[in-house]
């Protein structure tokens, strides 16, 4: 559930888990990845989180919020293994072009993503599989993902179904304090929101009810009507 970034000087994942990740990665590279082709062959222009402060060109999508939420909901119950890895979301991200970009930004290597906190990777995977990635963005680090929305002037405090919601468990409203991310299902009109999140509870995809007091802000994909 925690925000995730691999510092260049000090990896947040211990050596034992990294060694396990390297073993899993060897098979992941040869495994079939379902859904659309990953970014190496994707010609859609996608803004990256490094472009903070610069308005980027965006691509319209023919994907609705309901379609995104339906795929996210279909993943409910998916669980990580005892090492905190083993999900298709981590394996997909480790193999993606985006991983190469975030390694250049944060340090580490592809194997690190295989056992890393995966809430942002889950959101990114849903975007990839539905064709909504140009509007949902993709990252493994929650803070950078939120900054991507801010850079595109699509970050705010209004609750919208299908929005990407960023949490800080301390109640901070500072983007740098974001701990977790998921999808908004609805505003419950009682100070809470219903969500679908990856890497929550005991490392699962779950539907949750969260207090708005823990929300830092929302990223707004421009979905099809």
C-alpha positions in Angstrom: 0.0 0.0 0.0 2.9 2.3 0.5 4.2 4.8 -2.0 7.0 3.2 -4.0 10.2 4.6 -5.4 13.6 2.9 -5.7 16.3 5.4 -4.7 19.5 5.2 -6.7 21.6 4.8 -3.6 19.4 2.7 -1.4 16.9 0.1 -2.7 13.8 -0.3 -0.6 13.6 -4.0 -1.2 15.9 -6.4 0.6 18.5 -8.5 -1.1 16.6 -11.8 -0.5 13.5 -10.4 -2.2 15.5 -8.9 -5.0 17.1 -12.3 -5.7 13.7 -14.0 -5.7 12.5 -11.2 -8.1 15.3 -11.9 -10.5 14.4 -15.5 -10.7 10.7 -14.7 -11.3 11.7 -12.1 -13.9 13.6 -14.6 -16.0 10.3 -16.5 -16.5 8.2 -13.4 -16.7 10.2 -12.2 -19.7 9.2 -15.3 -21.6 5.6 -15.5 -20.4 2.7 -14.4 -22.5 1.3 -11.1 -21.4 -2.4 -10.8 -22.1 -4.1 -7.7 -23.4 -2.7 -5.0 -25.6 1.0 -4.8 -26.7 3.2 -3.0 -24.2 4.7 0.4 -24.8 7.6 -0.8 -27.0 5.2 -1.2 -29.8 2.6 1.3 -28.7 2.5 4.5 -30.8 0.1 6.5 -28.7 1.8 9.6 -27.3 1.8 9.4 -23.5 2.9 12.1 -21.1 5.4 10.9 -18.6 5.6 11.8 -14.9 8.9 13.6 -15.5 7.1 16.2 -17.5 5.8 17.9 -14.4 5.0 21.5 -15.0 4.6 21.1 -18.7 1.2 20.7 -20.4 1.5 17.6 -22.6 -0.3 16.6 -25.8 -3.0 14.0 -24.9 -4.7 11.3 -27.0 -8.5 11.0 -26.9 -9.7 7.5 -26.0 -12.9 5.5 -26.8 -13.1 4.1 -23.3 -15.7 4.9 -20.7 -15.4 5.1 -16.9 -17.7 2.1 -16.6 -15.5 0.0 -18.8 -12.4 0.8 -16.7 -14.3 0.1 -13.4 -15.7 -3.2 -14.8 -12.2 -4.5 -15.5 -10.9 -3.3 -12.2 -13.8 -5.0 -10.4 -13.2 -8.2 -12.3 -9.8 -8.4 -10.6 -11.2 -8.3 -7.1 -9.7 -11.2 -5.1 -6.4 -11.3 -7.0 -3.6 -11.7 -4.4 0.1 -11.3 -4.1 2.3 -14.2 -2.9 4.2 -14.5 0.4 7.1 -12.4 -1.0 4.8 -9.5 -1.9 4.9 -10.3 -5.6 3.6 -12.8 -8.2 0.9 -10.6 -9.6 0.4 -10.1 -13.3 0.4 -6.3 -12.7 4.0 -6.4 -11.4 5.2 -8.8 -14.1 3.6 -6.6 -16.8 5.1 -3.4 -15.4 8.6 -5.0 -15.0 8.5 -5.9 -18.7 7.2 -2.5 -19.9 8.9 0.4 -21.6 7.7 2.5 -18.7 9.8 0.4 -16.3 12.9 1.4 -18.2 11.9 5.1 -17.9 11.2 4.9 -14.1 14.5 3.0 -13.5 16.3 5.8 -15.2 14.5 8.2 -12.9 14.6 6.2 -9.6 17.4 3.7 -9.9 17.2 0.0 -9.4 16.4 -2.6 -12.0 13.4 -4.4 -13.5 13.5 -7.2 -11.0 12.8 -4.7 -8.2 9.2 -4.2 -9.5 8.3 -7.9 -9.2 8.0 -7.7 -5.4 7.3 -4.0 -5.0 4.1 -2.3 -3.7 1.8 -2.6 -6.7 -1.2 -0.3 -6.1 0.0 2.1 -8.9 1.0 -0.8 -11.1 -2.6 -2.1 -10.8 -4.1 1.2 -11.9 -1.6 1.4 -14.8 -2.4 -2.2 -15.8 -6.1 -1.5 -16.0 -5.4 1.5 -18.2 -3.2 -0.6 -20.5 -5.7 -3.4 -20.8 -8.7 -1.1 -21.5 -6.9 1.2 -23.9 -7.2 4.1 -21.4 -3.5 4.5 -20.6 -3.1 7.8 -22.5 -5.6 9.2 -20.0 -4.8 7.2 -16.9 -1.0 7.5 -17.1 1.3 4.8 -15.9 3.8 4.6 -13.1 4.9 2.5 -10.1 5.3 5.5 -7.8 2.1 7.1 -6.5 3.6 10.5 -6.1 4.9 10.7 -9.7 1.6 9.4 -10.9 -0.3 12.2 -9.1 2.2 14.8 -10.5 1.5 13.5 -14.0 -2.2 14.4 -13.6 -1.3 17.8 -12.1 1.1 18.5 -15.0 -1.9 17.9 -17.4 -4.2 20.1 -15.3 -6.4 17.1 -14.4 -6.1 16.9 -10.7 -8.6 18.2 -8.1 -10.8 17.5 -5.2 -14.2 16.6 -6.8 -15.3 13.0 -6.5 -16.0 11.4 -9.9 -16.6 7.8 -10.8 -13.6 6.4 -12.6 -11.3 9.0 -11.2 -7.9 7.9 -9.9 -7.9 8.6 -6.2 -4.7 9.3 -4.2 -4.5 8.7 -0.5 -2.4 9.9 2.4 -3.0 7.9 5.6 -1.9 10.8 7.7 -4.6 13.1 6.2 -2.0 15.3 4.6 -3.1 17.2 1.4 0.5 17.4 0.1 1.1 15.3 -3.0 4.6 14.3 -1.7 2.8 12.5 1.2 0.7 10.2 -1.0 0.8 6.6 0.2 -1.7 4.7 -2.0 -3.9 4.9 -5.1 -7.0 3.3 -6.5 -10.2 4.0 -8.6 -13.3 5.9 -7.4 -16.5 3.9 -7.8 -18.8 6.5 -6.2 -19.3 9.2 -3.7 -21.4 7.7 -0.8 -22.6 11.2 0.3 -21.7 10.5 3.9 -18.0 11.6 4.0 -16.8 8.4 2.4 -16.1 7.1 -1.1 -16.3 3.6 -2.5 -13.2 2.4 -4.4 -11.5 -0.5 -6.1 -7.8 -0.7 -5.1 -4.8 -3.0 -5.7 -2.3 -4.0 -3.0 -4.8 -3.3 -0.2 -5.9 -5.4 2.8 -3.6 -8.4 2.8 -2.1 -7.6 -0.5 -5.2 -8.1 -2.7 -7.4 -6.3 -5.1 -10.4 -5.2 -3.1 -13.5 -3.0 -3.0 -13.1 -0.6 -0.1 -14.9 2.3 1.6 -12.6 5.2 2.5 -13.0 8.4 4.4 -12.6 11.5 2.2 -10.3 12.9 5.0 -7.6 10.5 3.7 -7.8 11.7 0.1 -5.1 14.0 -1.2 -6.8 14.5 -4.5 -8.2 12.9 -7.7 -6.8 12.4 -11.2 -9.4 12.9 -13.9 -9.1 10.8 -17.1 -11.1 12.3 -20.0 -13.2 9.2 -20.7 -15.5 8.7 -23.7 -19.1 9.7 -23.0 
